[in-house]
Amino acid sequence: MFKFTERVTDLPDAGIKSIMRYASQFKDTISLGQGMPLFPTPQFIFEELLERSMQDKRIGMYADGRPEIEKHLKKLIAAQMLDEYGFTPSPEELVLTVGGIGALFASFLALIEKNDEIIYFDPSYPLHLSQIHLTQAKPVFVPYREEGWAFDADKLASAITKKTKAILLTNPNNPTGTILSETDVRKLANIVVSNDLILILDEAYFSLTYDQPLFSPLLLPELRNRTILCRSFSKEFAMTGWRIGYAYATPELASKIFNVHTYFSVCPPTPSMIAATIALSDPRGKQATQEMVQKISESRTVICERLQNLPQLFSFQAPQGAFYIFPKFHGFEMSDTEFAKLLIRETGVITVGGSNMGPSGKGYLRMSFAGDASLIHKAFDRIDSFVIRAIRLK
Ligand SMILES: Cc1ncc(COP(=O)(O)O)c(C=O)c1O
């Protein structure tokens, strides 16, 4: 009856949402599915926000008439960026957004047109693919090497054409948990600069690294005016529900990103901007992140051990960052989504099929380990019994 727009026709299915929907018909499930810290937002953020809400009658109103809120948050973000990237962005280079996703979408809409080519490292975060689809641009899949999910500069260089507009990098990566080495970051920078491209850099998991800190492309001065950085409070402060993030770009680009973001959101939620201000200004914010990363790191050790004990079913590589592990499964002749569904039916454990993250994810499962180690043990006790049952049946 209705004729939909071209841009929503064949829109990639949000695989994570559909597996969560499938799982909702089963009782007593354990979710390693959706990517979010399973810890509450730090208590002090609620307490301080509550106190401020009592004094601020306008906290439930749009913030765009109150430049002091935006100014304060941008000042704190600038100080954080000095600490993390070695330079202080001006307020004109920052845009406050509805989550990292708002920063990404506004950036795509500001920069990318129909038929432009966008480099998508495969596998990566599937919502990027949906957003690229909505801009009617073409994602060009550049596979990571299966061995170590390492970056391959030659493959990237050979994928660049006259139509290439931007390179999209998620670092640390969702779903593989890999981070680019300094050598690879420098190779990437050479390709970006020599081809006069823009790097769209998604660092939603910036603080979530385990063995070594991130060497961000933004540490390289030559990339500063060629990068759109998209960051988020969701994962680093366990604030997924608050919907607050930001973009950094040149003033010219940032003003366009700001306009686009205004047209689909007016502004980020006022209470969330204040909550983000509290998270960044109180030393307990950094401490809460460190404690959460420590807990997630313990879960990472446990999930690696438990997977290692199931060599007949899984092979995997230990993630260096984010909170995902991406094992390959063996012995089941079915698609990854079918296998994820089988696991839900047989064990109640929710995972996500790897092909949702790009063609190279075929035959893999994404597991999120952003909760307590006890949850990982509980999930793998069930998977262990499933494996014993499956072997008996063979
Ligand atoms: C790589 C990556 N970027 C961005 C996001 C979006 O996060 P948010 O909009 O909550 O900041 C996610 C969420 O899972 C993600 O994994």
The ligand as an ORCA input file, in Angstrom:
! r2SCAN-3c Opt
* xyz 0 1
  C      31.464      0.291     17.942
  C      30.267      0.969     18.497
  N      30.032      2.236     18.173
  C      28.974      2.891     18.627
  C      28.056      2.271     19.433
  C      26.860      3.049     19.851
  O      26.831      3.299     21.197
  P      26.030      4.481     21.832
  O      25.144      5.080     20.817
  O      25.283      3.873     22.969
  O      27.070      5.448     22.278
  C      28.237      0.939     19.791
  C      27.245      0.230     20.618
  O      27.255     -0.953     20.787
  C      29.377      0.265     19.311
  O      29.612     -1.010     19.612
*
